[in-house]
Amino acid sequence: MPFAQLVIGPPGSGKSTYCDGMHQFLSAIGRKCSVVNLDPANDHTSYPCALDIRDLVTLEEIMANEELGPNGGVLYALEELEHNVEWLQSGLDGLGEDYVLFDCPGQVELFTHHSSLRNVFFRIQKLGYRLVALHLVDSYCLTLPSLYISTLLLSLRSMLQMDLPHLNVLTKIDKIASYGPLPFDLEFYTEVQDLSDIVPHLLKENPIMRHPKFEGLNNAVIELVEDFGLVGFETLAVEDKKSMMTLLHSIDRAGGYAFGGAEGANDTVWQVAVRDGMRTMNVRDVQERWIDRKDEFDEMEKRQLEEEAKAIEAPSLTDDAEEEDSDVEEMRRHVPHNGIKVVRRP
């Protein structure tokens, strides 16, 4: 049974960067992975592309032939894909049991109310794929109360529209400290806690919000999000190994991979460790690493990299025999016993 991630989100949220980073990460841990580009405007992918919608239709051709703008052209391209979904199915058949990342366009209409993208994924689901929708949002949205509330509405609408196992992810979390102090701890935003607490900050952001009609609108929006109780956020710093490991663990649990992937008994030490959530970070760890003590941790990592570089320049056979990489050593401690006892004959 193959598994896949559907990477959606508004422009600039880091979808292609994520697909590139996750492809590298999965390859490093021994999980065979392929990336499918579904963005007809993306003509320079940073990752090796197993399937590309531009082989079926390009945005430039649509704009020229149908006299459409960029946004209308992308919608038209996804409708073409829906009508020619056999092309995508044939390409996926050639990927076998590969773990697949779908890099989707950034037009929010596609995952908020337009039906073509959802219909394509429902067809893919019928092929036996276990899908997880990954909605990426730039963590800059936390800096303005109005932007955060807009993000909550966008995330909620995409969850209802896609109707799949779903995770919302705040990307570029390693940049959040550079935007200035936040009025609340990170946990307030990721857990979507009592939203009424954000109203005073919303009024301070823009005096026009003090008008009675906006007060009623704000309360209605907050009540809507809280009544559904669906929205929450994971965090991601795509260049940080622990952050990627933590997110992948959440994705694997949401999609069912954690309960038995395609590799099964042939999992490597890395695969089992990631599946079991070894050394994952909770939101308090993220707060400490990227907000409260970012400079201190950055300096520690810099020194560690310098020490590793020196060790590579002057390798010691004795040290190699006695010491293992700390990550690998810890992963081996977390690998569960398989219950098989090997008895050697004398």
Buried (B, 14 or more C-beta within 10 A) or exposed (E): EBBBBBBBBBEEBBBBBBBBBBBEBBEEBBBEBBBBBBBBBBEEBEBEBBBBBBEBBBBEEBBEEEEBEEEBBBBBBBBBBBEEBEBBBEBBEEBEEBBBBBBBBBBBBBBBEBEBBBBBBBBBEEEEBBBBBBBBBBBBBBBBBBBBBEBBBBBBBBBEBBEBBBBBBBBBBBBBBEEEEBBBBBEBBBEBBEBEEBBEBBBEBEEEBEEEEBBEEBEEBBEEBBEEEEBEBBBBBBEBEBBBBBBBBBBBBBBBBBEEBBBEEEBBBBBBBBBBBBBBBEBEBBBBBBBBBBEEBEEEEEEEEEEEEEEEEEEEEEEEEEEEEEBEEEBEEBBEEEEEEEEEEE
